[in-house]
Amino acid sequence: MSSLNILGLNLELLLNEGWGEALLIGLYRSLTIAFGAFALGLVIGIFASVGKLYGNAIVKQLLELYTTIVRSVPELVLILIVYFVGADLVNAVAGLLGYSYVEINGAAAGVFVLGFVQGAYSTEVIRGAILSVPVGQIEAGRAFGMTGAAVLRRITLPAMLPAALPGLSNLWLIAMKDTALLAVLGFGELTQVTRQAAGSTKEYFTFFLAAGCLYLIASLISNVVSRRLEVWARRGLPQDIRA
């Protein structure tokens, strides 16, 4: 038995035949898309949560419809719908403007699709965090003559951060794992690269276990970072609230 074949794991393929580097490139692509989708979802969530709380009746109903549909339909189905419908809409508009067929960039499509899904969950997380801000703080800001935008920027958003971070940390982990769903679109993220490597070498156990370990390591590092952010956000709060 080769010294690089341990417990059924063919480490020779990972270390000396380039597949390990391919998996790391796939992980980098997954993390890049996850970060972009999380950032897009966060922006959507901030504006949508404010709209659900302070918008007019029509805005509230539209946003309620958005969050309800996205949270009710399986994410894989949403990804397929948004990806293919979005591509058709882009090309329809391009055709009306006299342009030829537009090839949709896989990374950009992945960010948009997952960001659209993330936005619905971020909306509810941020809305709940905003509602946790004591009303007295907001009233004090208005008493000092702050505009609604100033109150939101200087009081509401900083005060709701400690309550929002745990939920947002979970959403980041979900975004990172949801990149695996993009394999159905043929984009070369970690899961797709793993499938290709396993199919080429027939070493399914080796490559899928390696991919699982990479996801686990990325998740553990993310947990450490998120906990440090929570400690930073809760600085100055009473001990019983920080615990």
C-alpha positions, -999 to 999 in steps of 0.1 A, spaced: 0 0 0 13 34 -9 24 56 20 0 82 6 -30 59 7 -44 61 42 -77 47 53 -89 46 17 -78 82 10 -56 85 -21 -35 114 -10 -13 110 -40 -40 125 -62 -44 155 -39 -8 162 -32 11 153 -63 -12 152 -93 -27 187 -91 -62 179 -79 -55 194 -45 -48 228 -62 -79 224 -83 -100 219 -51 -84 250 -35 -92 271 -66 -128 258 -64 -130 268 -27 -117 303 -36 -144 306 -62 -170 294 -38 -159 319 -11 -158 347 -36 -194 341 -48 -205 336 -12 -190 369 -1 -206 387 -31 -240 371 -25 -239 378 12 -230 415 6 -257 419 -20 -282 402 3 -272 424 32 -278 456 11 -312 442 0 -320 433 36 -312 467 49 -334 485 24 -362 459 24 -363 458 62 -366 496 64 -393 494 37 -413 467 56 -412 488 88 -416 524 75 -428 521 39 -463 527 26 -489 500 23 -479 490 -13 -442 488 -5 -449 467 26 -471 443 6 -446 439 -22 -417 432 3 -439 408 22 -446 389 -10 -409 388 -18 -398 375 15 -427 350 17 -420 335 -17 -383 333 -13 -385 316 21 -412 292 10 -397 279 -23 -367 255 -22 -335 274 -29 -324 251 -58 -357 258 -75 -353 296 -69 -318 295 -83 -329 277 -115 -358 301 -119 -339 333 -113 -309 322 -134 -328 311 -165 -356 337 -162 -330 364 -155 -309 354 -185 -340 354 -208 -350 389 -195 -315 403 -201 -314 389 -236 -349 401 -244 -340 436 -233 -307 434 -253 -327 423 -284 -350 452 -281 -320 475 -279 -305 460 -310 -277 440 -293 -268 404 -300 -271 375 -276 -255 383 -242 -235 356 -225 -242 357 -188 -210 355 -166 -213 325 -143 -198 342 -113 -220 373 -117 -250 351 -121 -241 331 -90 -237 363 -69 -270 377 -82 -290 345 -77 -277 337 -42 -279 374 -32 -315 375 -42 -322 345 -20 -301 359 8 -319 392 7 -352 377 19 -336 361 49 -315 392 57 -346 413 56 -363 394 84 -331 392 105 -325 430 102 -361 438 107 -362 419 140 -329 435 151 -343 470 143 -374 462 164 -352 453 193 -337 489 195 -353 507 225 -378 533 213 -364 559 237 -331 560 218 -349 568 185 -371 594 202 -340 610 217 -324 613 183 -355 629 169 -357 653 199 -322 665 189 -335 673 155 -321 644 135 -337 635 103 -351 599 97 -320 590 77 -297 604 104 -315 584 131 -312 553 111 -275 558 104 -264 571 138 -287 553 162 -308 524 147 -281 506 127 -254 507 153 -278 498 181 -293 468 163 -259 454 152 -255 432 183 -289 416 178 -284 411 141 -249 396 140 -258 361 152 -285 357 125 -262 373 99 -234 349 108 -257 320 101 -267 335 68 -230 338 58 -226 301 65 -257 293 45 -244 315 16 -211 296 17 -228 262 16 -254 273 -10 -227 279 -35 -227 241 -39 -261 244 -56 -245 264 -84 -229 231 -96 -262 224 -114 -255 255 -135 -221 241 -144 -201 268 -126 -167 257 -114 -170 262 -77 -158 236 -51 -186 211 -55 -185 211 -93 -147 207 -93 -150 179 -68 -175 161 -90 -152 165 -120 -122 152 -101 -141 122 -86 -156 114 -120 -122 115 -137 -103 94 -111 -132 73 -97 -119 82 -62 -152 95 -49 -145 90 -13 -112 108 -14 -125 139 -32 -158 143 -15 -142 139 19 -116 164 10 -143 189 -1 -162 183 31 -131 191 51 -125 223 32 -161 234 38 -156 226 75 -124 245 78 -140 275 61 -169 273 85 -148 270 116 -127 301 106 -160 320 99 -173 311 133 -142 325 150 -144 357 130 -182 361 137 -177 356 174 -150 383 175 -173 406 156 -201 399 182 -177 407 210 -167 440 193 -203 449 186 -213 443 223 -185 463 238 -198 487 264 -231 469 269 -241 457 304 -226 423 313 -260 406 315 -268 417 279 -234 407 266 -236 372 280 
